[in-house]
Amino acid sequence: MLSKTRALPILIALCFLAACSEEPANVFQGYVEGEYVQVSAAIGGTLENLHVIRGQEVRSGDLLFSLDRAFEKAAVEEAEHGLKRAQDNLANLEKGQRPSEIASIQARLQKAKAAVALAKIEYERRVKLVAEATISQEELDRAKSDYDQKRQLVSEIESELRTARLGARSDLILVAESEIRQAQAQLDQAKWSYAQKERSAPADAFVFDTLFRVGEWVAAGQPVVSLLPPENVEVRFYVPQTVVGKLQAGQRVIVTYDGGSGPVEAVISYVSPSAEYTPPVIYSSQSRAKLVFMLKANPAPEEAARLHPGQPVDVTVPDLQP
């Protein structure tokens, strides 16, 4: 004789099967489930602001939460200064020396030209004096040497002035441009880290849960807010192995539930390739009737708000042939 503790589950199972046998052949039991979006930050930190509460509806782009990011803000400012410094260095190399430096070279050039003019006069005078045998050839040679040296000095200063008006050498320009690209990459990285500390809703959704409170430390990758977009609401129901072959993805079903204002249409999106079973677990000819397959059906997003995860439902397949 069976004990009361063993007989009770069997009695409940028999009652359940009896109740199921009274259902139409195209009506199956199921429940509502949701594929949740766990929103987290790629970088850890202290939760500074939580902008949503449980049960709230959010729109795509609405701010969800932000972590303390004083360090990341300082890194962005440092990178901005580094980029500005690299840009200023390139501009300085490209435009040559400053106007005051060029003016100084020009003044030296004028002075050298005046000295050349005077040396030329002295040289020409000594040429005449040598012709008159008034001075020696040695004095003429010294005058000519002085004249040649001063002309060479003018040439040197003119070359210096042309160089001053040019920018830096091409290799220095290339180095400066490379430094700008490096500084820009550092700024982009700093801005990315700064942005990671503040997260927004990726889509219109229902705030299913908030997992931290303001002031708590949140590790990198740890979800802070759990969202349920309407398109992620699904109905899961089970059909026997004698029926699963007649159902396929894309097929329309009708979902009804207690207290509902009306049925909700859904479309089958998934048919399980493997079976689940109810006790006993032995695959005998008698137990095959207890094999069931899970299917998933998705309602339209505008209808999904009427369904709630965990809610039991009945799923009717209108065009299921007996």
Secondary structure, DSSP 8 states (H G I E B T S, - for coil): ---HHHHHHHHHHHHHHHHHHTS-TTEEEEEEEE--EEEE-SS-EEEEEE---TT-EE-TT-EEEEE--HHHHHHHHHHHHHHHHHHHHHHHHHH-S-HHHHHHHHHHHHHHHHHHHHHHHHHHHHHHHHHTTSS-HHHHHHHHHHHHHHHHHHHHHHHHHHHHHS---HHHHHHHHHHHHHHHHHHHHHHHHHHHTEEE-SSSEEEEEE---TT-EE-TT-EEEEEE-GGGEEEEEEEETTTGGG--TT-EEEEE-TT-SS-EEEEEEEE-SS-B--S-----TTGGGG-EEEEEEEE-HHHHTT--TT-EEEEE-TT---
